[in-house]
Amino acid sequence: MYKVIIVEDEKPILDLMKFLIGQSPDYMILGAFTNPLEALASLSKLQPDAIFIDVEMPKMNGLELAQRINEITDQTKIIFTTAYKEYALEAFHVQAFDYIMKPVTRDAIERIASRLHKQYNPAVLSEQRVKRSSIRCFGGLDVRNSKGLSVHWPTRKTEELCAYFLCHPGMDISKWYLANLLWPDLDEVRSSHNLHNAVYLLKKILKEQGIGVDIRRVNDGYMLDPGELVYDVLEFENHFESKSGSTKAAAQEEHLVSLYKGPLLDRKDYVWKAPIEESYSKKYVLMMRALIERDMAAQHWEKAERRLENYLSVYALDEEMNLLLLQVYENGGKEELVIKHYAQFKKAYQLEMGIEPPSEMEKWMKARVG
């Protein structure tokens, strides 16, 4: 996983970049800045592997920022983003690692990850990428084969069946329950027939694509056997089943929050997922809050700030966490960011909720800016 910073002066584009990069398992976002000077000031502390820089910015353009970064370190790879092709030559004069044309796409982000893999681990990582498939359920269902290509599902029900099994690893699930869950409007014979066909298709796809998991027939139903493949939901399940409160468990929580890219099976309208989604969301929030409180108690303001910004990239209007971020900015001596963030939150809150921000937050702000 590569630690990255994003520098983009336009907030909507910055949010898009955070979303696209955050969706990839290859990256961990350490910081996202609209001000290039703030990004430069944070460089020595964050020590990112790569930095995505918008070329056209006020105060200091991306080329100038890249030059300053090169003066500080030669370890950080610079990736420019711009809408203008004419900057390409200048970009490589400042030793740019790569160049992305706007609008930025998921494919472009994955291309950069592939280049980083070759740069940092040319032999080992490329071999692993060829031999390993991957599954992600948080932030949306993403199943990829051993070549890194997304699996194509022949029917919606086949995809939903796969999603259900992935969310219940190792569980013995009755075939009658599955048939009624997926085809509630059909009679028993037809729904059972449809389930049999869907399971057959799913097993066939998983085998042909080399995913590494299997659907086994057990008793009067089926069970997902993950084999040696580890994926986000399975890691959450294993952690909460064996949680001991040890130092090892705390380190595992750091890893788990990095896996959480958004709500479970985001953008899927499966009727059965709501309680499971809520359960995982609560687990994520509890872990993230504990980590943030630990950082704040130790006065690690930059670390707490990064955690909160990552959290708010998923749950942007969480009132408690937004107030906490304002407090972290204040304790870190970033009064400008306090005002700026509150203004952005207030606008988004009014637009989405149709009401003013919580009175507690408004009172907190008035006590500081009048």
Secondary structure, 3 states (H helix, E strand, C coil): CEEEEEECCCHHHHHHHHHHHHHCCCEEEEEEECCHHHHHHHHHHHCCCEEEEECCCCCCCHHHHHHHHHHHCCCCEEEEEECCHHHHHHHHHCCCCEEEECCCCHHHHHHHHHHHHHHHCCCHHHHHHHHCCEEECECCCEEECCCCCECCCCCHHHHHHHHHHHHCCCCCEEHHHHHHHHCCCCCHHHHHHHHHHHHHHHHHHHHHCCCCCEEEEECCEEEEECCCCCCHHHHHHHHHHHCCCCHHHHHHHHHHHHHCCCCECCCCCCCCCHHHHHHHHHHHHHHHHHHHHHHHHCCCHHHHHHHHHHHHCCCCCCHHHHHHHHHHHHHCCCHHHHHHHHHHHHHHHHHHHCCCCCHHHHHHHHHHHC
